[in-house]
Amino acid sequence: MGIFESFKSGLSKTREFFADNFNKIAANLGYFDEEQLEELEMLLIRSDVSAPVAEKLMEDIVNEIKSSGKNDTESIIQTLRQSMLEILGPKQSLRLRPEEFNILLLIGVNGTGKTTSAGKIAHRYKKEGLKVMLAAADTFRAAAIEQLQTWGERADVPVIASEAGHDPAALVYDAIQSAKARGCNLLIIDTAGRLHNKQNLMDELAKIHRVISREAPNARVESLLTVDATTGQNALVQAAEFSKVTLLSALIMTKLDGNSKGGIALALAWDSQLPIIMAGLGEGVDDLQDFDPELFVDSLLPEVESLAKQDE
């Protein structure tokens, strides 16, 4: 299955929700008048793009209609596509440097797929020839430690872990020393995801960053926030809260295949001003794909050809 097919398949629920409802709006007249535009704005909001993003998209559509005089379905789709791509920004991938020591901090609320993402990333880069190590720094949950150890076995990479309750920063120190001793060029650290006590979370992440700065001052460090697409607008709150306690590099959207309102990707990109670099499109070990804005938008919007056939 190609990348586009993977996106199209993974986003099938989102596509059915948005494209089918878009087609119903367009089928009435074949073009968009004021009433149809209002229905389209409501569809965008129902798709979890958020009210500000929906307002921005509709503003672009109205301006284009005024400028070109075209309000047919194909023109509306093309304007939507362009506006969505502007919000998502250009495709950005995780750029690791095999000749250097790379550290990935996986951050996110418990239950967002953070530990699973760490395991899948380890599996991917091990296959690409990097020497990878996992660190179970979510020491507050024994289940998270066991889950990461299981992923280590699946990916055939070593896991530095301790008993639950161990100091996360001390665990990270041990992991860095072990990674350097073994000549690893990628260390993936699974961190705790508790938001109920933000001060503790801030203190823990600050300690981890200090340890990394002291013990691996030349490492290339990326902080990746994992968000669960099925939580909708709550994902925006998580991104905002975590951005207050740590400098984030990019976003990973998990469970995008299980959500019928994938517009949350647009809302997250708009609100956080962070690139989405990976998307979870299934349960398989290889289903954490590089996020491609063009493939995402093309998988979301109805195909012009299908609309043309519908009008015949």
Salt bridges, closest charged atoms under 4 A:
ASP60 OD1 - LYS56 NZ 3.23
GLU100 OE2 - ARG97 NH1 3.50
GLU128 OE2 - ARG124 NE 3.55
ASP138 OD2 - LYS114 NZ 3.79
ASP138 OD2 - ARG141 NE 3.15
ASP156 OD2 - LYS126 NZ 3.31
ASP167 OD1 - LYS207 NZ 3.40
ASP190 OD1 - LYS114 NZ 3.06
GLU204 OE2 - ARG194 NH2 2.46
GLU215 OE2 - ARG214 NE 2.80
GLU222 OE2 - ARG220 NH2 3.65
ASP228 OD2 - LYS255 NZ 3.24
GLU241 OE1 - LYS198 NZ 2.88
GLU241 OE2 - LYS244 NZ 3.48
ASP286 OD1 - HIS123 NE2 3.38
ASP286 OD1 - LYS127 NZ 3.32
ASP290 OD1 - ARG124 NH1 2.91
ASP292 OD2 - LYS91 NZ 3.89
GLU294 OE1 - ARG81 NH2 3.50
ASP298 OD1 - ARG81 NE 2.71
GLU303 OE2 - LYS8 NZ 2.66
GLU303 OE2 - ARG15 NH2 3.36
